[in-house]
Amino acid sequence: MEERRVTNAEQAGMAHGRMGWLEADPLKFFSGAAERNKEDIVAVLLKYLGALESGLVLELGSGSGQHVQRFAQALPRIQFQPTEFAGHPSPRAEKQEVARILGSIAAYCAGSANVMPPQEQDATVLAASALVADEAVDAMVSINIIHVSPPAVLQGILAGAGAKLKPGGLLVLYGPFQRDGVITGEGNQRFQVMLQELDASFGIRDITEVKAQAAPFGLSLLEEIHIESSNNYINVFHKGQAGSGSL
Ligand SMILES: C[S@@+](CC[C@H](N)C(=O)[O-])C[C@H]1O[C@@H](n2cnc3c(N)ncnc32)[C@H](O)[C@@H]1O
């Protein structure tokens, strides 16, 4: 039987609707979900980073580039480092066309002086990566990644945040979450079934477990924002000051 191949873009698209390469501008990928959620996320970045005179934000799995373009526009004194993953999130997914995706990020950010050239980065090895220095990053952003990738990706993001965030830095995780084993909303319940059919290691993560996994890296949950329109969350983790362990 022929193996069914699913691209990363299709994986996200199944949950969130319209996405694809723009006919009018074929260098750019377009994600309807990114277009819808970017204002909620930028509001959180503005709340926490808006007063900084300078800073560095690292985005994992940047996707099309729509998010980082908007973030950089809203926070012109902050430098942004977008990244993308070159591997296979699932054995059933095609190898990502990473060069084309990095090209899309660059195309969205052409003219954004505070966006660095997008780089390849696998979140699972971020803690040991030379992409950014240890304790140099003010905030790390992961949007709609940890449920469409194996648990090692979440673990890598948390370890990476532990290594790369400055004391007092923030990790922003956007996406659907469950709590104590309960997924609320029919849409997310259906999404969970679909994710696990796609790959048994994928799935909506439990915020209680994420908090427990984050603690050894000095990360504690600072704010949990529920976005009613999408039933997603913006979970803001804070890396404790050296020696304090938490806030
Ligand atoms: C649903 S897409 C979200 C893309 C983008 N953040 C957005 O919200 O439009 C899932 C993303 O997870 C990324 N991803 C999967 N495994 C990864 C890994 N090991 N390291 C970094 N990113 C990964 C994919 O490359 C893809 O960009």
The ligand as an SDF file (V2000), in Angstrom:
LIG
                    3D

 27 29  0  0  0  0  0  0  0  0999 V2000
    1.9740   24.2510   12.5670 C   0  0  0  0  0  0  0  0  0  0  0  0
    3.5420   24.7770   12.0590 S   0  0  0  0  0  0  0  0  0  0  0  0
    3.6130   26.3840   12.8290 C   0  0  0  0  0  0  0  0  0  0  0  0
    4.4860   27.3470   12.0810 C   0  0  0  0  0  0  0  0  0  0  0  0
    4.4750   28.7780   12.6250 C   0  0  0  0  0  0  0  0  0  0  0  0
    5.0520   28.8640   13.9470 N   0  0  0  0  0  0  0  0  0  0  0  0
    3.0820   29.3250   12.6270 C   0  0  0  0  0  0  0  0  0  0  0  0
    2.4810   29.3950   13.6980 O   0  0  0  0  0  0  0  0  0  0  0  0
    2.5970   29.6780   11.5520 O   0  0  0  0  0  0  0  0  0  0  0  0
    4.5650   23.7620   13.0590 C   0  0  0  0  0  0  0  0  0  0  0  0
    6.0190   24.1400   13.0590 C   0  0  0  0  0  0  0  0  0  0  0  0
    6.7280   23.2950   13.9510 O   0  0  0  0  0  0  0  0  0  0  0  0
    8.0280   23.2170   13.4440 C   0  0  0  0  0  0  0  0  0  0  0  0
    8.8070   22.1370   14.0310 N   0  0  0  0  0  0  0  0  0  0  0  0
    8.5500   20.8210   14.0330 C   0  0  0  0  0  0  0  0  0  0  0  0
    9.5710   20.1390   14.5860 N   0  0  0  0  0  0  0  0  0  0  0  0
   10.4970   21.0600   14.9630 C   0  0  0  0  0  0  0  0  0  0  0  0
   11.7840   20.9950   15.5690 C   0  0  0  0  0  0  0  0  0  0  0  0
   12.3410   19.8160   15.8980 N   0  0  0  0  0  0  0  0  0  0  0  0
   12.4390   22.1440   15.7830 N   0  0  0  0  0  0  0  0  0  0  0  0
   11.9000   23.3390   15.4510 C   0  0  0  0  0  0  0  0  0  0  0  0
   10.6960   23.4690   14.8640 N   0  0  0  0  0  0  0  0  0  0  0  0
   10.0070   22.3380   14.6160 C   0  0  0  0  0  0  0  0  0  0  0  0
    7.7660   23.0030   11.9520 C   0  0  0  0  0  0  0  0  0  0  0  0
    8.9330   23.2040   11.2070 O   0  0  0  0  0  0  0  0  0  0  0  0
    6.6900   24.0290   11.7020 C   0  0  0  0  0  0  0  0  0  0  0  0
    7.2270   25.2780   11.3790 O   0  0  0  0  0  0  0  0  0  0  0  0
  1  2  1  0
  2  3  1  0
  2 10  1  0
  3  4  1  0
  4  5  1  0
  5  6  1  0
  5  7  1  0
  7  8  2  0
  7  9  1  0
 10 11  1  0
 11 12  1  0
 11 26  1  0
 12 13  1  0
 13 14  1  0
 13 24  1  0
 14 15  1  0
 14 23  1  0
 15 16  2  0
 16 17  1  0
 17 18  1  0
 17 23  2  0
 18 19  1  0
 18 20  2  0
 20 21  1  0
 21 22  2  0
 22 23  1  0
 24 25  1  0
 24 26  1  0
 26 27  1  0
M  CHG  2   2   1   9  -1
M  END
$$$$
